[in-house]
Amino acid sequence: MRVTYVSATIAFGTASFGAAHPRSAWEPAGPNDVRAPCPMLNTLANHGFLPHSGKAIDVNRTVYALGAALNFEPSLSEALFEAAAGTNPLPNATWFDLDHLSRHNVLEHDGSLSRQDAYFGPADVFNPVVFNQTKMFWTGDTITMQMAANARASRLMTSNLTNPEFSLSDTGSNFSLGESAAYVTVLGDKKSATVPKAWVEYLFENERLPYDLGFKRPDEPYTTDDLIDAAVQIINLQHFPQSPGKGL
């Protein structure tokens, strides 16, 4: 099964989609804006790649945002949009709001790297206690795929042991895999499968792209195969029996 990733999962919104947006343009969410459980999508809205309101995001804006900020190939962006639009409670929706992604067990899932499980409270808000557990497994200045796999396994096992209503669907597991694969290979170097730890911590904690730390838009497009290959690496490096969170 091919992995799709929305957080990522997994990106200039002024008047024109085609014009380059100043990388310094960033503003946190305001009282009338909505955000998702996904730090990357929230980051893209804060920068204006996605609508700053977080509302009425259609396929064209999704393709633009992911391409402009992260150099995603259009076909991958389109697939991710289809998954995200499926969280809109309206049937046959052609758009979504970021807070639609908070619907539990649609795409949002237990065992997040930076959010508490929905059983314990709102799962769309950054939780420093949860994120501190994740960071414990990033043991060097450069995060490797092994570190990412260890962090994911720990979060899933902790949720499984502490949440009496723990669940992880096949879709949720695939998104969980994609999230771990993407913060390494989208934010970092997909060839070496490494990323500076400071970049990842900065993005999660500030919901802001780490331009000031050296990040820049990748020159080479990020493809569906890149994401699948990285997710397979996560699976092969995990050290628990493949439940919960088998994926693919």
Phi, psi and chi 1 to 4 in degrees:
 res  aa     phi    psi   chi1   chi2   chi3   chi4
   1 MET       -  136.1  179.5 -174.9  -61.4      -
   2 ARG   -80.5  139.8  -63.5  175.8   81.2   81.6
   3 VAL   -83.3  133.5  177.7      -      -      -
   4 THR  -112.4  151.0   47.1      -      -      -
   5 TYR  -140.0  124.1  168.8   59.7      -      -
   6 VAL  -106.1  -28.5  167.3      -      -      -
   7 SER   -73.5  -62.2  146.1      -      -      -
   8 ALA    29.2      -      -      -      -      -
   9 THR       - -152.8 -147.4      -      -      -
  10 ILE   161.5      - -113.2   20.0      -      -
  11 ALA       -      -      -      -      -      -
  12 PHE       -  100.4  -75.1  117.5      -      -
  13 GLY   -85.8   64.9      -      -      -      -
  14 THR   -93.4 -143.5   52.7      -      -      -
  15 ALA   -69.8  -31.4      -      -      -      -
  16 SER  -117.0  128.7  169.9      -      -      -
  17 PHE   -67.3  -25.8  -74.1    2.4      -      -
  18 GLY   -83.2  -18.1      -      -      -      -
  19 ALA   -82.5  142.2      -      -      -      -
  20 ALA   -68.6  131.4      -      -      -      -
  21 HIS   -90.8  135.3 -164.9  -75.4      -      -
  22 PRO   -56.4  133.4  -21.9   32.5      -      -
  23 ARG   -65.6  -21.1   74.8  178.2 -164.9  180.0
  24 SER   -78.6  -12.2   59.9      -      -      -
  25 ALA   -68.3  113.2      -      -      -      -
  26 TRP  -157.2  136.4 -179.3   87.8      -      -
  27 GLU  -150.5  130.0 -177.6  180.0   -5.6      -
  28 PRO   -66.6  166.2   25.9  -34.3      -      -
  29 ALA   -62.0  140.3      -      -      -      -
  30 GLY   -95.4 -179.0      -      -      -      -
  31 PRO   -65.3  -22.0   20.3  -31.9      -      -
  32 ASN  -104.6    5.5  -62.7  -43.0      -      -
  33 ASP   -92.3  154.5  -60.0  -34.2      -      -
  34 VAL  -117.6  152.3  -61.6      -      -      -
  35 ARG  -136.5  169.5  -68.2  -64.3 -177.3  -99.2
  36 ALA  -111.3  173.5      -      -      -      -
  37 PRO   -73.0   -5.9  -12.0   25.0      -      -
  38 CYS   -98.0  116.5  171.8      -      -      -
  39 PRO   -63.7  -31.7   14.9  -25.3      -      -
  40 MET   -70.1  -45.3  178.9   58.7   83.8      -
  41 LEU   -63.1  -39.7  -69.7 -178.2      -      -
  42 ASN   -61.6  -40.1  -66.5  -14.7      -      -
  43 THR   -60.5  -44.6  -65.8      -      -      -
  44 LEU   -65.6  -33.8  -59.9 -174.2      -      -
  45 ALA   -71.3  -39.9      -      -      -      -
  46 ASN   -62.8  -32.3  -71.3  -15.4      -      -
  47 HIS   -84.5  -13.0  -81.7  -77.0      -      -
  48 GLY    90.6    5.6      -      -      -      -
  49 PHE   -65.9  -46.4  -68.1   98.6      -      -
  50 LEU   -94.4  160.9  -68.2  172.0      -      -
  51 PRO   -53.5  133.4  -24.9   34.3      -      -
  52 HIS   -61.7  -27.5 -167.1  -89.9      -      -
  53 SER   -67.5  -22.0   67.3      -      -      -
  54 GLY    76.3   15.3      -      -      -      -
  55 LYS  -119.4  154.7  -59.9  174.0 -176.8  178.1
  56 ALA    54.0   52.5      -      -      -      -
  57 ILE   -90.1  117.3  -58.7  168.4      -      -
  58 ASP  -103.8 -178.4   63.4   13.9      -      -
  59 VAL   -65.9  -38.5   64.8      -      -      -
  60 ASN   -63.7  -42.1  -69.3  -26.9      -      -
  61 ARG   -68.8  -35.1 -169.7   57.2  179.1  -93.8
  62 THR   -64.5  -47.6  -58.0      -      -      -
  63 VAL   -62.1  -43.5  170.2      -      -      -
  64 TYR   -60.1  -49.4  166.4   74.8      -      -
  65 ALA   -63.0  -49.2      -      -      -      -
  66 LEU   -67.6  -32.1  -68.5  170.7      -      -
  67 GLY   -73.3  -45.0      -      -      -      -
  68 ALA   -67.5  -38.6      -      -      -      -
  69 ALA   -88.7  -38.6      -      -      -      -
  70 LEU  -125.9   -0.3  -57.1  171.1      -      -
  71 ASN    60.7   42.0 -157.0    4.8      -      -
  72 PHE   -73.4  140.7  -88.4   35.6      -      -
  73 GLU   -67.4  146.2   66.9  173.5    1.1      -
  74 PRO   -57.9  -38.5  -28.0   36.1      -      -
  75 SER   -64.3  -36.3   60.1      -      -      -
  76 LEU   -67.4  -43.5  175.2   56.6      -      -
  77 SER   -61.2  -39.9  -60.7      -      -      -
  78 GLU   -63.7  -40.8  -70.2  165.2    0.1      -
  79 ALA   -64.8  -40.2      -      -      -      -
  80 LEU   -67.7  -36.7  -59.0 -178.2      -      -
  81 PHE   -61.4  -45.2  167.6   78.7      -      -
  82 GLU   -57.7  -40.6  -69.9  -60.9  -34.1      -
  83 ALA   -65.0  -43.6      -      -      -      -
  84 ALA   -66.2  -41.6      -      -      -      -
  85 ALA   -62.0  -26.2      -      -      -      -
  86 GLY   -67.7  -12.7      -      -      -      -
  87 THR   -85.7  -12.6   66.1      -      -      -
  88 ASN   -67.7  124.4 -171.6  -33.7      -      -
  89 PRO   -65.5  -15.3   21.6  -31.2      -      -
  90 LEU   -76.2  137.1  -64.2  175.9      -      -
  91 PRO   -68.3  143.3   23.0  -32.4      -      -
  92 ASN    57.3   34.8  -57.0  -46.2      -      -
  93 ALA   -67.4  145.1      -      -      -      -
  94 THR  -111.4   21.0   58.8      -      -      -
  95 TRP  -159.9  167.1   55.4  -85.1      -      -
  96 PHE  -148.9  157.6   68.4   96.5      -      -
  97 ASP  -103.1  150.5  -65.1  -15.8      -      -
  98 LEU   -59.2  -35.0  -72.0 -179.4      -      -
  99 ASP   -72.9  -13.8   57.8  -10.8      -      -
 100 HIS   -60.7  -29.3  -69.2  156.7      -      -
 101 LEU   -68.6  -10.2  -60.9  174.1      -      -
 102 SER   -81.3   -6.4  -62.1      -      -      -
 103 ARG   -62.1  120.5  -64.4  176.5   62.0 -160.1
 104 HIS   -67.0  135.8 -174.7   51.9      -      -
 105 ASN    65.2   21.4  -83.3  -16.6      -      -
 106 VAL   -94.9  -73.0 -179.0      -      -      -
 107 LEU  -112.9  -38.5  -60.3  180.0      -      -
 108 GLU   -60.8  142.8 -176.2  -82.4  -34.0      -
 109 HIS  -146.8  160.9   54.9   82.4      -      -
 110 ASP   -69.7  158.6  -69.7  -25.4      -      -
 111 GLY    81.0   26.6      -      -      -      -
 112 SER   -61.5  154.5  166.4      -      -      -
 113 LEU   -75.7  -20.0  -60.1  174.4      -      -
 114 SER  -143.2    5.8   62.1      -      -      -
 115 ARG  -128.9  149.0  -90.8   68.3  174.0  164.5
 116 GLN   -73.7  158.2   65.8 -175.2   -9.1      -
 117 ASP   -65.4  149.5  -69.7   -4.8      -      -
 118 ALA   -59.4  -26.6      -      -      -      -
 119 TYR   -58.5  -34.1  174.3   82.0      -      -
 120 PHE   -91.8  -10.5  -60.9  109.9      -      -
 121 GLY   149.2 -168.0      -      -      -      -
 122 PRO   -55.6  128.8  -23.8   33.8      -      -
 123 ALA   -98.4    8.3      -      -      -      -
 124 ASP  -103.7    1.6   59.3  -20.8      -      -
 125 VAL  -108.6  134.4  178.9      -      -      -
 126 PHE   -55.2  133.2  176.0   78.3      -      -
 127 ASN  -121.7  108.8 -174.5  -58.0      -      -
 128 PRO   -64.9  -29.5   18.4  -29.1      -      -
 129 VAL   -66.3  -45.9  174.4      -      -      -
 130 VAL   -62.1  -45.5  169.3      -      -      -
 131 PHE   -65.8  -32.6 -168.9   52.3      -      -
 132 ASN   -62.1  -36.1  -77.7  -19.3      -      -
 133 GLN   -63.7  -44.2 -179.0 -172.7   -1.8      -
 134 THR   -58.7  -45.9  -62.6      -      -      -
 135 LYS   -65.5  -24.0  -69.1 -166.0  -65.0 -176.4
 136 MET   -58.1  -26.4  -72.1  174.1   55.0      -
 137 PHE   -94.4   -3.6  -66.1   88.5      -      -
 138 TRP   -93.2   85.2  -61.2  -19.7      -      -
 139 THR   -90.9    1.8   54.1      -      -      -
 140 GLY  -134.5  176.8      -      -      -      -
 141 ASP   -71.1  -19.8  -68.4  -23.0      -      -
 142 THR  -116.5  125.2  -60.4      -      -      -
 143 ILE   -82.6  128.3  -60.2  173.0      -      -
 144 THR  -102.0  170.0   64.9      -      -      -
 145 MET   -62.6  -34.4  -81.6  -62.8 -154.7      -
 146 GLN   -62.6  -42.9 -175.9   64.9   71.0      -
 147 MET   -62.6  -42.2  -65.5  179.3 -165.6      -
 148 ALA   -63.3  -41.6      -      -      -      -
 149 ALA   -64.8  -40.7      -      -      -      -
 150 ASN   -64.0  -42.7  -66.7  -13.7      -      -
 151 ALA   -63.9  -43.9      -      -      -      -
 152 ARG   -62.3  -45.8  176.1  179.8 -176.4  -93.3
 153 ALA   -60.7  -42.0      -      -      -      -
 154 SER   -63.2  -44.2  174.0      -      -      -
 155 ARG   -65.0  -40.6  -75.9  -65.2  -54.4  128.2
 156 LEU   -66.5  -41.8  -71.3  174.3      -      -
 157 MET   -67.2  -39.6  -65.3  -56.9  -66.9      -
 158 THR   -61.9  -45.7  -63.8      -      -      -
 159 SER   -63.0  -41.2  -70.4      -      -      -
 160 ASN   -63.0  -34.7 -167.2   30.4      -      -
 161 LEU   -83.6  -26.1  -69.4  169.3      -      -
 162 THR  -108.7  -20.7   60.3      -      -      -
 163 ASN   -99.7  110.6  179.8   -6.5      -      -
 164 PRO   -66.1  -14.4   23.0  -32.3      -      -
 165 GLU  -114.1   25.6  -63.6 -178.5    2.1      -
 166 PHE   -54.7  135.4  174.9   84.4      -      -
 167 SER  -151.0  152.3   63.8      -      -      -
 168 LEU  -151.0  104.8 -168.6   67.1      -      -
 169 SER   -72.3  169.1   66.2      -      -      -
 170 ASP   -59.2  -41.5  -72.4  -15.7      -      -
 171 THR   -64.3  -45.3  -61.5      -      -      -
 172 GLY   -61.0  -39.5      -      -      -      -
 173 SER   -64.8  -42.5 -176.8      -      -      -
 174 ASN   -63.9  -39.6  -75.5  -20.7      -      -
 175 PHE   -67.6  -37.4  -90.5   78.4      -      -
 176 SER   -61.2  -43.2  172.5      -      -      -
 177 LEU   -61.7  -45.8  -75.2  165.0      -      -
 178 GLY   -62.5  -37.4      -      -      -      -
 179 GLU   -62.5  -45.8  -70.2  154.0    9.3      -
 180 SER   -68.1  -40.4  -70.5      -      -      -
 181 ALA   -63.5  -39.2      -      -      -      -
 182 ALA   -74.6  -38.7      -      -      -      -
 183 TYR   -66.2  -22.8   75.1   72.7      -      -
 184 VAL   -82.4  -50.7  176.5      -      -      -
 185 THR   -95.0  -15.4   59.7      -      -      -
 186 VAL   -90.0  -50.7  172.9      -      -      -
 187 LEU   -73.9  -29.8 -158.1   58.3      -      -
 188 GLY  -107.9 -143.4      -      -      -      -
 189 ASP  -102.8  113.7  179.9    2.9      -      -
 190 LYS   -70.7  -23.1   68.1  179.7 -178.1 -179.7
 191 LYS   -75.0  -46.8  -69.5 -174.6  171.3   62.3
 192 SER   -85.5  -11.9   66.0      -      -      -
 193 ALA    54.9   52.1      -      -      -      -
 194 THR  -139.8  159.5   60.2      -      -      -
 195 VAL  -152.3  141.9   62.3      -      -      -
 196 PRO   -60.1  129.1  -25.3   35.5      -      -
 197 LYS   -58.8  -37.9  178.0  171.4   66.8  174.0
 198 ALA   -60.3  -34.7      -      -      -      -
 199 TRP   -65.1  -44.6  -67.2    9.8      -      -
 200 VAL   -68.6  -45.1 -179.5      -      -      -
 201 GLU   -61.5  -39.8  -68.8  178.2  -16.8      -
 202 TYR   -62.2  -44.7 -175.0   90.6      -      -
 203 LEU   -65.2  -48.7 -177.2  136.7      -      -
 204 PHE   -62.1  -44.1  -87.8   84.6      -      -
 205 GLU   -80.6  -25.9  -66.6  171.9   -9.3      -
 206 ASN  -113.4  -13.3  -61.7  -73.8      -      -
 207 GLU    50.1   55.6  -63.6 -168.1  -24.0      -
 208 ARG  -149.4  137.5 -174.9  170.2 -173.1  165.5
 209 LEU   -68.8  139.4  -72.2  168.2      -      -
 210 PRO   -83.2   51.6   29.3  -35.0      -      -
 211 TYR   -56.2  -41.7  -67.6  123.5      -      -
 212 ASP   -68.1  -15.9  -68.5  -18.3      -      -
 213 LEU   -97.6   -2.8  -57.9 -177.3      -      -
 214 GLY   119.6   -6.4      -      -      -      -
 215 PHE   -66.3  141.6  170.2   78.9      -      -
 216 LYS  -143.1  160.2   65.9 -178.1 -176.7   65.7
 217 ARG   -57.7  130.6  179.1 -178.8 -178.0  -90.0
 218 PRO   -62.0  145.5  -21.2   32.2      -      -
 219 ASP   -75.3  -32.4  -66.1  -32.2      -      -
 220 GLU   -97.1  134.0 -175.1  176.5  -25.4      -
 221 PRO   -59.2  146.2  -22.8   33.4      -      -
 222 TYR   -96.3  124.7 -166.3   83.6      -      -
 223 THR  -111.4  168.4   69.7      -      -      -
 224 THR   -58.6  -42.5  -57.1      -      -      -
 225 ASP   -62.8  -36.0  -73.7  -17.9      -      -
 226 ASP   -59.1  -44.5  -69.4  -28.8      -      -
 227 LEU   -67.1  -43.7 -177.9   57.9      -      -
 228 ILE   -63.1  -45.6  -66.4  171.3      -      -
 229 ASP   -59.2  -41.4  -69.4  -13.5      -      -
 230 ALA   -68.2  -39.3      -      -      -      -
 231 ALA   -64.3  -39.1      -      -      -      -
 232 VAL   -63.2  -37.9  169.3      -      -      -
 233 GLN   -60.2  -42.4  -71.8 -173.9   59.5      -
 234 ILE   -59.1  -47.2  -65.1  -72.2      -      -
 235 ILE   -58.3  -46.4  -68.2  172.4      -      -
 236 ASN   -68.6  -20.0  -68.8  -22.9      -      -
 237 LEU   -98.4   -6.4  -68.2  167.9      -      -
 238 GLN   -71.2  150.7  -71.1  174.4  149.9      -
 239 HIS  -120.2   35.1  -66.1  -57.1      -      -
 240 PHE  -132.9  157.6   55.0   63.5      -      -
 241 PRO   -56.2  146.6  -23.6   33.8      -      -
 242 GLN   -75.0   52.9  -73.3  -62.1  -45.6      -
 243 SER  -161.5  121.2 -179.7      -      -      -
 244 PRO   -82.2  157.6   32.1  -36.8      -      -
 245 GLY    88.2   43.6      -      -      -      -
 246 LYS   -65.6  -57.4 -178.9  175.4 -178.8  179.5
 247 GLY    74.7  167.4      -      -      -      -
 248 LEU    55.6      -  -69.5 -174.6      -      -
